[in-house]
Each structure stands twice: as structure tokens, then as C-alpha cells.
Amino acid sequence: MTANVKKSDATWARVTSDILSPPVIWGVLAFPVAFRAAESVQQALVWALTYTALVCVMPAIYIGLNVWRGHISDIHIPIREQRIRPFVVSLIGTGIAWLVLSWMGAPALLPMFALFSLVQIGVMLLITIWWQISMHTMCITGAVVVTGALYGWLPMLLLTPLIPMVGAARLKLRRHTVAEVVAGFVVGGSITLVMTLISLPVLNAL
């Protein structure tokens, strides 16, 4: 019975980590951001899919191929040293997304969202060189803050329980220590809050 409970808990933690992984969070968040700024559904879909393809799908394909080749041990990249190259790929894809969205004439919110993603990924890379902060908690915390900035306090409060849920999942899978999970929450929330305050003129103009 104990073994079954532990297996069930691990399964729950794995599913949570997969569904609320950084590429999924950013990819999903791109759609409400795009719809917030777009004048039509078609525009929103084009901009959101452009962002998702370059920022989320391209690095995910790179990681998947390297897991298949045996160069990376797991899609969540538990070994810190294996995270560097995927981060570089993410930085390249996100930089391209920023340039492409600007070239496409997307409203300022979309290139700004790509630029903020670039900053967050860059911070993750710098920290990862020396320490293994939780990317999952960084991203879910940032997503909750962005939701609040775009849609108000109530949606943000409704999504807030996802933060401890993701943190608990990472701890259950023993992928991070408590310090790494808490640091992800603090750094992710702080960076996103600062970037949100910088973007207030754009948000107020919507």
C-alpha cells in the first residue's frame, strides 16, 4: 500500500511538472497576451503562434532530440551542466521572436513580452552557470504576475495556488532543494514585477 501511494504521488508530481513546465507555461501565456493587444482573432493567433514556435517549440525540439541521442538525461534536464546549451538555443529563439514580432508590426506588448522572456531566460542561464535554481517555479510565478498585470487581481489570485503546487511537485521528484524552489519563486516574481512596472505605459495604453 505504501509503495502504491508513493508511486501515485510521484506520478502526480511528474504530470504536474510536465503540464506546467516552462515551455508550456510560456506557450500558453502567449495567447492571452496576444489577445490582449490584438484587434482581431487572426492577428492574435499569428502573433501567439510565432512567439510559441520560436520561444517554446524550437528549444523543446532541441531538447527532445538530445534526450533521444543520449546527450541530455531527461526532458526536464535535471543535470545542471546539461542546461547550458538548451538555454543558449532558447536565447537565440527568443531573440529571433523579438525581432520577427517587431518586423511584423505587432503592438508593443508582444515584442516587449518576447524581450522580457529573453531577460528571464538570460537570468536563468547566468544563475545556472553556478547554481541550479528551479526554472519551473520561476516561470509559473512570472506567469501569475503577468496574468495579474493583464487581467487584474482576481485571475491572479485564482492562479496563485499553482505556484506551491509546482514547487511541491519539484520537491517530490527530488529535482530541487527547498532553497532552489524558493529562489525560483523569489527571482521569478521579482524579475517579472520589475518588468511589469517598466511596461506600465504600454499596458495603460491598451
trRosetta pair geometry for C-beta under 8 A, 3 or more apart (Angstrom, degrees):
i j d omega theta_ij theta_ji phi_ij phi_ji
1 4 5.8 -56 -152 34 31 111
1 5 6.5 32 152 -19 65 104
2 5 5.7 -54 -151 34 32 111
2 6 6.4 30 154 -16 66 106
3 6 5.8 -56 -150 38 31 110
3 7 6.2 31 153 -19 66 107
4 7 5.6 -54 -146 38 32 111
4 8 6.2 34 154 -20 65 106
5 8 5.6 -55 -148 37 30 112
5 9 6.3 31 154 -20 65 105
6 9 5.7 -52 -147 35 31 112
6 10 6.3 31 154 -18 64 106
7 10 5.7 -55 -148 37 31 111
7 11 6.4 35 151 -22 64 105
8 11 5.6 -53 -149 33 32 113
8 12 6.5 33 152 -19 64 103
9 12 5.7 -53 -151 34 32 112
9 13 6.4 30 152 -17 65 107
9 172 6.0 -132 152 -163 102 134
10 13 5.6 -55 -147 38 33 112
10 14 6.2 35 153 -22 66 106
10 172 6.6 -168 -101 147 52 107
10 173 6.8 105 -144 -96 78 71
11 14 5.7 -53 -146 36 30 112
11 15 6.3 30 156 -17 65 105
12 15 5.9 -55 -147 37 29 109
12 16 6.3 29 155 -18 64 109
12 169 7.3 -125 122 -111 75 97
12 172 7.7 -19 81 112 91 165
13 16 5.7 -54 -147 38 30 113
13 17 6.2 30 155 -19 64 108
13 168 7.4 -120 -110 120 99 73
13 169 4.0 159 -147 -149 74 74
13 170 7.7 -175 -170 -41 108 21
13 172 3.9 -141 -88 85 151 129
13 173 4.9 -175 134 -45 131 93
14 17 5.7 -56 -147 37 29 111
14 18 6.3 27 155 -18 65 107
14 169 7.7 -168 -34 -169 20 109
14 173 6.6 115 -74 -90 67 126
15 18 5.8 -57 -147 37 30 110
15 19 6.1 20 160 -12 67 110
16 19 6.2 -59 -139 41 26 103
16 20 5.9 -17 174 23 64 114
16 165 6.2 -135 -153 151 138 97
16 166 6.4 -165 155 -104 110 54
16 169 3.9 -137 87 -91 130 154
17 20 6.8 -72 -128 60 18 81
17 21 6.2 51 160 -73 59 86
17 76 6.3 -11 158 -92 126 146
17 136 6.4 -60 -135 -107 78 151
17 166 7.4 113 -95 -147 57 76
17 169 5.1 -168 -52 140 85 128
17 170 6.6 118 -97 -77 112 67
17 173 6.4 -8 -39 -13 151 154
17 175 7.6 97 -120 9 149 154
18 21 5.9 -23 -152 -28 26 115
18 24 7.8 77 152 -20 49 150
19 24 6.4 -140 176 125 35 166
20 24 6.5 -122 -123 81 17 125
20 25 6.1 46 -164 -64 62 105
20 136 6.6 77 116 -160 93 101
20 140 5.7 23 174 -84 119 123
20 162 6.5 -180 -121 -175 149 113
20 165 7.7 101 9 102 165 106
20 166 5.2 -111 112 -96 142 114
20 169 7.8 121 56 43 121 155
21 24 4.9 85 57 13 77 107
21 25 6.9 -148 91 -10 34 91
21 75 7.9 -27 -130 128 162 107
21 76 6.9 -124 -122 -102 120 90
21 136 6.6 -63 -124 -105 47 94
21 139 7.9 31 158 69 34 153
22 25 5.7 -57 -140 36 30 111
22 26 6.2 22 167 -12 67 108
22 135 5.1 -47 -47 147 136 110
22 136 6.6 -116 -44 -94 83 47
22 138 7.7 6 -96 75 115 95
22 139 4.2 179 -112 -51 80 162
23 26 6.1 -60 -145 42 28 105
23 27 5.9 28 159 -20 65 113
23 55 7.9 169 -133 123 74 73
23 56 4.1 121 -163 -153 87 87
23 57 7.6 125 -171 -62 125 33
23 59 6.6 -157 -92 78 121 107
23 60 4.9 87 -144 -65 171 115
24 27 5.7 -59 -143 40 27 112
24 28 6.1 22 161 -15 65 109
24 56 7.5 119 -64 -156 24 132
25 28 6.2 -60 -147 39 24 105
25 29 6.1 21 158 -18 63 114
25 139 4.7 129 70 147 151 117
25 140 6.0 -122 -111 -83 151 61
25 143 5.0 -109 -179 -54 113 148
26 29 5.7 -58 -141 40 29 111
26 30 6.5 44 156 -37 62 98
26 52 7.7 160 117 -112 83 67
26 55 5.8 -108 138 125 136 123
26 56 5.4 -176 85 -76 107 110
26 117 6.3 83 -141 -124 130 127
26 139 6.7 -76 -44 -155 89 121
26 143 7.7 -127 -76 -82 47 111
27 30 5.9 -45 -158 13 29 117
27 52 4.3 72 -136 -132 86 105
27 55 7.6 -179 -77 85 69 98
27 56 4.0 9 -66 -53 104 177
27 57 7.5 88 -99 -44 129 77
28 31 6.4 -52 -173 19 42 110
29 32 6.5 -58 -158 42 47 99
29 33 6.1 45 149 -19 74 112
29 143 5.1 -128 -77 -130 137 101
29 146 6.3 57 -164 89 132 143
29 147 7.7 -104 -127 -62 101 87
30 33 5.7 -64 -149 43 32 114
30 34 6.0 31 156 -21 69 110
30 47 7.8 -157 170 123 101 77
30 48 4.4 135 129 -147 100 79
30 51 4.4 -177 -140 90 139 133
30 52 5.3 -150 46 -57 156 88
30 55 7.6 153 -71 53 136 134
30 56 7.9 -119 -15 -15 136 130
30 113 7.2 135 -118 138 70 143
31 34 5.8 -53 -142 37 29 108
31 35 6.2 23 160 -14 64 108
31 44 7.1 67 -157 160 63 106
31 48 4.6 59 -92 -146 57 153
32 35 5.7 -55 -138 43 33 109
32 36 6.1 44 157 -31 65 103
32 147 7.3 34 96 -113 154 79
32 150 6.4 122 137 116 110 154
32 151 7.2 -44 175 -41 134 128
33 36 5.7 -53 -153 27 28 115
33 37 6.9 3 158 -1 61 110
33 48 7.4 142 65 -100 85 94
33 109 6.4 -164 180 144 91 112
33 110 6.9 129 135 -100 107 64
33 113 5.1 82 174 -97 154 159
33 146 7.3 -30 -78 164 111 127
33 150 6.7 -113 -99 -93 62 155
34 37 6.3 -74 -153 45 30 96
34 38 5.6 24 161 -27 72 119
34 43 7.6 -168 174 122 101 73
34 44 4.2 126 132 -156 102 73
34 45 7.4 147 126 -51 146 19
34 47 4.5 166 -131 86 119 111
34 48 3.9 -108 0 -56 155 95
34 51 7.4 -158 -60 13 119 134
34 110 6.3 50 -102 -98 73 111
35 38 5.9 -52 -120 33 30 109
35 41 7.7 7 -115 -116 95 59
35 44 4.5 48 -83 -143 60 148
35 48 7.7 5 -31 -50 76 134
36 109 6.7 -101 93 136 107 163
36 150 5.2 -82 -94 -160 160 118
36 151 7.8 -115 -95 -61 125 84
36 206 6.2 6 155 -172 92 154
37 44 7.8 145 64 -102 70 85
37 47 7.8 -73 76 95 115 165
37 106 7.4 63 116 174 136 88
37 107 4.1 -153 174 63 121 139
37 108 7.9 -150 -142 53 139 52
37 109 4.2 -160 -77 51 141 131
37 110 6.0 -141 69 -39 156 90
37 206 6.3 -84 -101 -118 66 119
38 41 7.5 116 114 -88 137 15
38 43 4.0 170 -153 96 116 110
38 44 3.7 -136 23 -64 158 81
38 47 6.5 -169 -76 23 118 134
38 107 7.3 -149 -76 4 43 122
39 43 5.9 49 47 26 70 154
40 43 4.7 99 58 6 82 101
40 44 7.0 -148 95 -5 45 88
41 44 5.7 -58 -150 38 33 113
41 45 6.2 31 156 -19 68 107
42 45 6.0 -58 -148 36 28 108
42 46 6.4 27 157 -18 64 107
43 46 5.9 -59 -149 36 29 109
43 47 6.3 19 160 -11 66 111
43 106 8.0 149 179 -118 100 79
44 47 6.1 -63 -147 42 27 105
44 48 5.9 20 160 -15 66 114
45 48 5.9 -57 -137 42 27 107
45 49 5.9 22 164 -15 65 113
46 49 6.2 -60 -143 40 22 106
46 50 6.3 26 156 -23 61 109
46 104 7.6 -167 132 -176 117 148
47 50 5.7 -53 -147 32 29 114
47 51 6.5 28 156 -15 63 106
47 101 6.4 72 -146 -127 93 102
47 104 7.1 179 -97 102 84 147
47 106 5.0 114 -117 -116 127 131
47 110 5.2 -72 -176 -127 132 151
48 51 5.8 -56 -152 38 31 110
48 52 6.1 27 154 -18 66 111
49 52 5.6 -54 -139 40 32 111
49 53 6.0 37 160 -25 66 106
50 53 6.1 -55 -147 32 24 110
50 54 6.6 4 163 -2 60 112
50 97 6.6 142 137 -138 85 86
50 100 6.0 -147 176 117 126 128
50 101 6.4 151 108 -77 134 84
50 104 7.1 -123 -63 -21 177 160
51 54 6.5 -76 -152 45 24 97
51 55 5.5 -12 173 10 68 123
51 56 7.8 50 131 -1 69 100
51 97 5.2 81 -123 -163 58 131
51 101 6.7 29 -72 -68 91 130
51 110 7.1 -130 -59 -166 129 96
51 113 7.1 -8 -128 102 150 118
51 114 6.1 -134 -122 -81 103 102
52 55 6.6 -64 -118 51 20 91
52 56 4.9 -34 -161 36 62 123
52 57 6.1 61 142 -19 74 102
53 56 7.4 -8 -48 53 7 80
53 57 4.9 -34 -139 37 42 129
53 58 6.7 62 154 -33 58 93
54 57 7.5 18 -20 47 16 88
54 58 5.6 3 -146 -1 34 132
54 93 4.4 173 169 -178 71 88
54 94 6.9 147 128 -81 100 31
54 96 5.3 -137 -159 86 136 105
54 97 4.0 173 87 -67 137 99
54 100 7.0 159 -38 28 160 142
55 58 7.5 74 5 34 8 102
55 59 7.5 -23 166 4 34 115
55 90 7.1 49 -160 -158 59 79
55 93 5.5 164 -93 124 34 109
55 94 4.9 63 -111 -92 92 78
55 97 5.1 -19 -47 -27 96 161
55 114 6.9 -143 -65 -128 134 85
55 117 5.8 -2 -144 142 141 156
56 59 6.9 -78 -159 43 19 98
56 60 6.1 14 158 -18 62 119
57 60 5.5 -62 -145 40 30 114
57 61 6.2 32 158 -22 68 104
58 61 5.9 -52 -149 32 28 110
58 62 6.7 29 152 -18 61 105
58 89 6.9 -151 130 161 96 104
58 93 4.4 173 72 -107 137 140
59 62 5.4 -53 -149 36 38 116
59 63 6.3 37 154 -19 69 104
59 86 5.8 88 -166 -169 103 85
59 89 5.0 142 -108 109 81 109
59 90 4.4 21 -83 -80 148 80
59 93 5.9 -123 -38 16 91 150
60 63 5.7 -53 -147 38 32 110
60 64 6.2 34 154 -20 65 108
61 64 5.6 -54 -144 38 30 113
61 65 6.3 31 157 -19 64 106
62 65 6.0 -57 -150 35 26 110
62 66 6.5 17 156 -11 62 111
62 85 8.0 -138 155 131 128 97
62 86 6.2 162 104 -116 118 77
62 89 4.8 -72 44 169 174 171
63 66 5.9 -65 -149 42 30 106
63 67 6.3 33 153 -22 67 104
63 72 6.2 -70 -157 72 71 167
63 75 5.9 91 138 -143 121 66
63 77 6.9 -90 -140 -49 120 113
63 86 5.3 40 -79 -114 97 131
64 67 5.7 -51 -146 33 31 111
64 68 6.4 31 154 -18 63 107
64 75 6.7 13 -88 -110 66 104
65 68 5.6 -56 -151 37 31 113
65 69 6.3 23 153 -12 66 110
66 69 5.5 -52 -138 44 36 108
66 71 4.2 -72 -166 67 92 111
66 72 4.2 65 118 1 107 110
66 85 7.9 140 -88 92 166 130
66 86 7.7 -127 37 -67 149 102
67 70 7.7 43 179 -70 29 23
67 71 7.7 -85 -63 55 22 68
67 72 4.9 -57 -75 78 63 98
67 73 7.4 -19 -125 97 81 11
67 74 6.7 49 -121 -135 118 9
67 75 5.7 -28 -61 -71 157 66
71 82 7.5 153 142 -140 71 109
72 75 7.8 83 122 -91 124 30
72 77 5.8 -48 -164 -101 118 86
72 79 7.9 -163 -149 46 65 108
72 82 5.0 133 -121 177 80 132
72 86 7.5 57 -96 -43 149 126
73 77 7.5 114 49 -126 79 41
73 78 6.4 -62 79 42 122 95
73 79 5.8 86 15 -4 127 118
73 82 6.7 -171 7 -10 87 171
74 77 6.4 -158 75 -58 76 24
74 78 5.5 32 46 -3 131 98
76 175 6.6 -41 128 -135 137 151
77 82 5.2 -151 -154 100 97 106
77 83 4.9 121 143 -85 138 81
77 86 6.4 -125 -67 24 158 152
78 175 5.4 -112 -116 -136 103 91
79 82 4.4 66 82 7 101 114
79 83 7.5 -170 93 -25 55 84
80 83 5.8 -53 -163 13 40 118
80 128 6.0 -178 -162 -170 91 84
80 131 7.8 -115 -132 158 146 15
80 132 4.4 -107 -87 -80 114 108
81 84 6.7 -29 -172 -8 44 110
82 85 7.6 -52 -175 31 48 97
82 86 7.6 35 143 -1 70 113
83 86 5.9 -69 -158 48 47 108
83 87 5.8 50 151 -28 79 109
83 128 5.1 -101 96 -175 133 146
83 132 7.9 138 1 -122 150 88
84 87 5.8 -63 -156 34 28 113
84 88 6.6 27 152 -20 65 104
84 125 7.1 86 -134 -148 60 91
84 128 6.8 -175 -81 114 66 122
84 129 7.2 72 -101 -91 108 71
85 88 5.5 -49 -148 32 38 113
85 89 6.5 39 153 -18 67 101
86 89 5.5 -51 -148 36 36 113
86 90 6.3 40 151 -21 66 104
87 90 5.5 -53 -149 36 33 114
87 91 6.4 37 151 -22 65 102
87 121 6.3 164 -157 178 82 94
87 124 6.4 -155 -125 102 123 103
87 125 4.1 146 159 -94 144 101
87 128 6.6 -178 -49 47 155 151
88 91 5.6 -49 -149 33 33 114
88 92 6.6 34 151 -19 64 103
88 125 7.4 100 -62 -122 58 141
89 92 5.8 -54 -151 35 32 111
89 93 6.3 29 153 -15 66 108
90 93 5.8 -56 -144 40 31 109
90 94 6.0 26 159 -17 66 111
90 121 5.0 -148 121 -151 119 143
91 94 5.9 -58 -142 40 26 108
91 95 6.2 29 157 -20 63 108
91 118 6.6 82 -141 -145 68 80
91 121 5.5 -173 -79 118 72 128
91 122 6.4 85 -110 -76 116 76
91 125 6.9 -12 -51 -36 127 151
92 95 5.8 -57 -149 36 27 111
92 96 6.5 26 154 -17 63 106
93 96 5.7 -56 -151 36 31 111
93 97 6.3 35 150 -23 65 104
94 97 5.3 -47 -147 32 36 116
94 98 6.6 41 152 -22 64 100
94 114 6.0 170 -172 -172 77 83
94 117 5.1 -143 -143 108 130 108
94 118 4.5 172 127 -83 125 79
94 121 5.9 162 4 18 159 150
95 98 5.7 -49 -152 30 33 114
95 99 6.6 28 152 -13 64 105
95 118 6.0 90 -72 -115 65 131
96 99 5.8 -58 -150 40 34 109
96 100 5.9 30 155 -19 70 110
97 100 5.8 -56 -139 40 28 108
97 101 6.0 26 163 -17 65 109
97 114 4.5 -156 111 -136 104 133
97 117 7.7 -10 77 67 139 137
98 101 6.2 -57 -143 38 22 106
98 102 6.4 21 156 -16 60 110
98 111 5.4 81 -154 -155 68 80
98 114 4.0 -175 -79 116 71 125
98 115 5.3 89 -119 -67 130 70
98 118 6.2 -22 -40 -33 137 138
99 102 5.8 -61 -151 38 28 111
99 103 6.2 27 153 -19 66 110
100 103 5.5 -56 -145 39 31 112
100 104 6.2 31 155 -21 66 107
101 104 5.6 -53 -143 36 31 112
101 106 4.4 -45 -177 28 86 139
101 110 4.8 -141 -176 127 135 111
101 111 4.7 -179 99 -77 114 73
101 114 5.7 163 21 -10 143 146
102 105 7.9 44 171 -66 32 25
102 106 7.1 -72 -77 41 25 91
102 111 4.6 62 -67 -98 84 143
106 109 8.0 -97 144 63 98 66
106 110 3.9 -55 142 59 134 144
106 111 6.2 148 77 -32 110 84
107 110 5.9 100 65 1 67 98
107 206 7.9 87 158 -101 150 94
108 111 6.4 -62 -153 46 42 100
108 112 5.7 42 154 -22 73 117
108 202 4.9 -126 101 -128 121 124
109 112 5.6 -65 -146 43 27 115
109 113 6.2 35 155 -28 66 104
109 199 7.5 89 -119 -174 70 127
109 202 5.5 159 -77 153 74 124
109 203 7.3 95 -103 -82 112 60
109 206 6.8 32 -50 -74 141 126
110 113 5.6 -47 -147 28 31 113
110 114 6.8 28 154 -13 61 102
111 114 5.5 -54 -151 39 37 112
111 115 6.1 40 150 -22 69 105
112 115 5.4 -51 -145 37 34 114
112 116 6.3 35 154 -20 65 104
112 199 5.5 120 164 -115 145 124
112 202 6.1 161 -8 54 166 175
113 116 5.8 -51 -146 36 29 111
113 117 6.5 34 150 -21 61 103
114 117 5.5 -51 -150 34 33 114
114 118 6.5 39 148 -24 64 102
115 118 5.4 -49 -153 31 35 117
115 119 6.7 37 149 -20 64 100
116 119 5.5 -47 -150 32 37 113
116 120 6.4 35 152 -17 66 104
116 192 7.4 75 176 -119 125 66
116 195 4.6 108 -126 175 115 152
116 199 7.6 -41 -60 -43 134 139
117 120 5.8 -55 -148 38 32 110
117 121 6.2 31 155 -17 66 107
118 121 5.9 -56 -146 39 28 109
118 122 6.2 31 154 -21 63 109
119 122 5.7 -58 -150 37 29 114
119 123 6.4 29 154 -19 65 104
119 191 6.8 -178 123 -177 110 120
119 195 6.6 165 66 -86 149 135
120 123 5.8 -52 -149 35 32 110
120 124 6.5 36 151 -20 64 104
120 138 7.0 154 -173 153 110 118
120 139 7.8 109 154 -95 141 70
120 142 6.3 25 -118 -104 151 165
120 188 7.4 50 -145 -126 118 72
120 191 5.8 133 -100 124 83 145
120 192 7.4 24 -86 -68 126 82
121 124 5.5 -51 -150 35 34 115
121 125 6.4 37 152 -22 66 103
122 125 5.7 -51 -149 33 32 112
122 126 6.5 30 154 -18 65 104
123 126 5.8 -54 -148 36 33 110
123 127 6.3 28 156 -14 66 107
123 187 6.9 -176 144 171 132 120
123 191 6.1 -133 15 -97 168 152
124 127 6.0 -61 -149 41 28 107
124 128 6.0 29 156 -24 66 113
124 133 6.9 -130 -134 69 70 118
124 135 5.9 52 -140 -106 135 98
124 138 6.6 162 -88 95 108 168
125 128 5.7 -58 -144 36 28 113
125 129 6.9 43 155 -34 61 94
126 129 6.1 -42 -162 10 32 115
127 130 6.7 -83 -170 50 39 87
127 131 5.6 -57 173 63 80 93
127 133 4.8 0 133 -1 140 129
127 187 7.3 13 -63 -150 159 171
128 131 7.1 -96 -111 72 24 46
128 132 6.5 48 -130 -106 71 50
128 133 6.9 -98 -72 28 68 86
131 180 7.6 -165 159 -107 100 96
132 176 7.0 -150 121 -113 103 84
132 180 5.9 -12 100 -127 76 140
133 138 6.6 63 135 -46 115 126
133 180 5.6 -174 -131 -157 36 80
133 183 5.0 -105 -129 107 101 119
133 184 5.3 147 169 -74 91 79
133 187 6.5 -11 -167 32 152 149
134 137 4.2 44 106 20 125 105
134 138 6.4 168 98 -15 66 85
134 167 7.2 82 129 -114 168 72
134 170 5.5 63 -134 165 129 170
134 175 7.8 100 -115 108 93 101
134 176 4.6 7 -79 -104 105 167
134 180 4.9 114 -33 139 88 89
134 181 4.8 41 -14 -102 154 49
134 183 7.0 133 20 68 86 83
134 184 3.5 -71 68 -37 91 149
134 185 8.0 15 67 -26 122 68
135 138 5.4 -55 -147 37 35 117
135 139 6.1 29 159 -18 69 109
135 184 6.9 -112 -46 -127 10 125
136 139 6.2 -63 -150 37 24 104
136 140 6.3 12 162 -9 64 110
136 166 5.1 -159 148 172 110 117
136 167 7.8 172 103 -77 109 45
136 169 7.6 -101 146 78 157 109
136 170 5.5 177 56 -65 141 129
136 184 6.8 25 66 172 57 160
137 140 6.1 -54 -134 42 33 103
137 141 6.0 34 164 -19 65 111
137 163 6.8 72 -146 -160 82 77
137 166 5.7 167 -87 107 66 115
137 167 5.2 53 -94 -81 124 86
137 170 6.8 -86 -36 8 102 151
137 181 5.2 112 -27 -159 156 65
137 182 7.9 -37 132 -62 161 11
137 184 3.2 101 76 106 105 128
137 185 4.9 -55 161 -55 120 70
137 188 6.3 -165 124 7 65 144
138 141 6.2 -68 -154 39 21 108
138 142 6.3 18 155 -16 62 112
138 184 4.2 -98 -43 -162 73 84
138 185 7.6 -115 -79 -58 43 24
138 187 5.9 -29 -112 86 104 99
138 188 3.3 170 -152 -70 53 118
138 191 8.0 19 -163 34 100 129
139 142 5.7 -56 -146 38 30 111
139 143 6.2 32 155 -22 65 106
139 188 6.5 -101 -32 -132 22 139
140 143 5.5 -51 -146 35 33 114
140 144 6.5 36 154 -21 64 103
140 162 5.5 -135 -174 125 126 107
140 163 5.5 171 117 -100 114 61
140 166 4.7 152 4 5 162 161
140 188 7.6 50 55 140 50 161
141 144 5.8 -53 -151 33 32 111
141 145 6.6 29 153 -16 64 106
141 163 5.5 67 -84 -119 76 117
141 184 7.0 155 4 136 130 77
141 185 5.1 144 -70 -137 149 55
141 188 3.8 112 67 101 117 122
141 189 4.5 -75 161 -58 125 82
141 192 7.0 -179 119 18 81 139
142 145 5.7 -57 -150 37 33 111
142 146 6.3 32 154 -18 67 107
142 188 4.6 -103 -38 180 90 96
142 189 7.0 -143 -72 -80 53 36
142 191 6.9 -27 -98 78 114 99
142 192 3.9 165 -133 -61 78 140
143 146 5.7 -54 -146 38 31 111
143 147 6.3 37 153 -24 64 104
143 159 7.4 -107 116 155 95 144
144 147 5.6 -50 -150 32 31 115
144 148 6.7 32 151 -18 62 103
144 156 5.7 95 175 -153 78 77
144 159 4.9 -169 -116 107 90 114
144 160 5.7 99 -158 -91 143 55
144 162 6.9 -179 -70 58 118 110
144 163 6.2 -49 -16 -54 154 111
145 148 5.7 -55 -156 34 33 113
145 149 6.5 32 150 -19 66 105
145 156 7.3 50 -107 -135 25 121
145 189 5.9 143 -51 -137 136 66
145 192 4.2 124 75 116 142 130
145 193 5.8 -98 -159 -67 146 70
145 196 6.3 -128 149 -33 107 145
146 149 5.6 -54 -148 36 35 112
146 150 6.2 21 158 -10 68 110
146 192 6.2 -90 -47 -168 83 125
146 196 6.9 -160 -98 -85 56 115
147 150 6.1 -65 -145 44 27 102
147 151 5.7 -36 179 37 67 111
147 155 5.2 -122 159 122 110 111
147 156 5.2 159 96 -88 97 70
147 159 5.7 52 66 27 163 154
148 151 7.1 -80 -117 59 16 69
148 152 6.7 -63 -154 117 54 14
148 153 6.1 36 -143 -99 99 39
148 155 7.0 -171 -86 79 50 86
148 156 3.1 27 -77 -74 97 144
149 196 4.5 -134 -88 -147 149 126
149 199 7.7 60 170 81 146 116
149 203 6.1 -87 165 -117 99 156
150 203 7.3 -122 -96 -134 55 113
151 154 8.0 -85 129 64 92 79
151 155 4.4 6 104 31 124 149
151 156 7.5 164 75 -37 88 80
152 155 6.1 94 67 19 75 96
152 156 7.1 -139 108 -3 40 100
153 156 5.6 -68 -151 42 33 114
153 157 6.0 30 158 -21 73 108
154 157 5.8 -54 -144 35 29 108
154 158 6.4 31 156 -20 63 106
155 158 5.6 -55 -147 35 33 114
155 159 6.4 20 158 -10 66 109
156 159 6.1 -67 -151 43 29 102
156 160 6.5 51 150 -50 64 95
157 160 5.4 -29 -148 -3 35 123
159 162 5.4 -31 179 10 69 121
160 163 6.0 -36 -173 7 54 114
161 164 6.5 -54 -160 41 52 97
161 165 6.0 55 146 -24 74 112
162 165 5.2 -62 -146 42 36 119
162 166 6.1 36 159 -21 72 104
163 166 6.2 -56 -150 34 25 105
163 167 6.5 22 153 -14 61 110
163 185 6.3 84 -176 -118 118 108
164 167 5.3 -56 -144 42 38 115
164 168 6.0 41 157 -23 70 104
165 168 5.9 -54 -148 35 27 110
165 169 6.5 29 152 -20 61 106
166 169 5.6 -54 -150 34 33 114
166 170 6.5 31 154 -18 65 104
167 170 5.9 -56 -150 35 31 108
167 171 6.4 27 154 -14 65 107
167 181 4.4 101 -146 -177 96 127
167 182 7.8 64 -140 -64 136 50
167 184 7.6 177 -99 68 94 122
167 185 6.8 -8 -77 -54 132 119
168 171 5.7 -58 -148 40 32 110
168 172 6.1 37 153 -25 67 107
169 172 5.6 -51 -144 33 30 113
169 173 6.4 19 159 -9 64 107
170 173 6.1 -60 -147 43 29 104
170 175 5.0 -87 -162 62 77 108
170 176 4.7 7 150 27 117 116
170 181 5.7 162 80 -96 129 112
171 174 7.2 28 -179 -79 37 38
171 175 8.0 -95 -71 42 19 71
171 176 6.5 -66 -78 72 57 83
171 177 8.0 45 -113 -159 85 17
171 178 6.7 36 -106 -81 126 65
171 181 6.1 -36 -55 -44 99 153
176 180 4.0 -128 -167 87 105 127
176 181 5.1 127 114 -53 132 84
176 184 7.7 -17 -165 -17 163 133
177 180 4.8 99 51 5 74 101
177 181 7.2 -140 95 -3 41 87
178 181 5.8 -59 -150 39 33 110
178 182 6.1 28 156 -16 69 109
179 182 5.9 -56 -142 41 28 108
179 183 6.1 31 157 -22 64 109
180 183 5.7 -51 -143 37 28 114
180 184 6.5 36 153 -24 60 103
181 184 5.7 -52 -155 29 31 115
181 185 6.8 31 149 -17 63 103
182 185 5.6 -53 -154 35 36 114
182 186 6.3 30 152 -15 69 107
183 186 5.7 -56 -142 41 33 108
183 187 5.8 22 164 -10 70 112
184 187 6.3 -56 -133 44 23 101
184 188 5.6 19 168 -14 62 118
185 188 6.2 -59 -135 42 17 107
185 189 6.0 12 166 -13 58 116
186 189 6.2 -63 -145 41 20 105
186 190 6.0 16 161 -18 62 114
187 190 5.9 -58 -140 39 26 109
187 191 6.1 23 164 -16 65 109
188 191 6.3 -57 -143 37 24 106
188 192 6.2 15 163 -10 61 114
189 192 6.1 -66 -146 43 26 106
189 193 6.0 27 159 -22 65 111
190 193 5.8 -57 -145 35 26 111
190 194 6.4 24 158 -17 63 106
191 194 6.0 -58 -152 36 29 108
191 195 6.3 21 155 -13 65 111
192 195 5.7 -57 -143 42 32 108
192 196 6.0 37 155 -25 66 106
193 196 5.6 -52 -146 33 29 114
193 197 6.5 30 155 -19 63 103
194 197 5.9 -55 -153 34 31 110
194 198 6.6 32 149 -20 64 104
195 198 5.5 -50 -150 34 36 115
195 199 6.3 25 154 -12 66 111
196 199 5.8 -65 -147 44 30 105
196 200 7.2 64 149 -59 61 76
196 203 7.7 23 -167 -31 76 150
197 200 5.8 -12 -162 -29 38 114
199 202 4.9 -50 -174 42 79 115
199 203 5.7 80 127 -24 89 102
200 203 5.5 -57 -139 42 35 111
200 204 5.9 34 163 -20 70 107
201 204 5.9 -56 -142 38 27 109
201 205 6.5 27 157 -22 61 109
202 205 5.8 -61 -153 33 30 112
202 206 7.2 41 150 -35 62 96
203 206 5.9 -42 -161 8 38 115
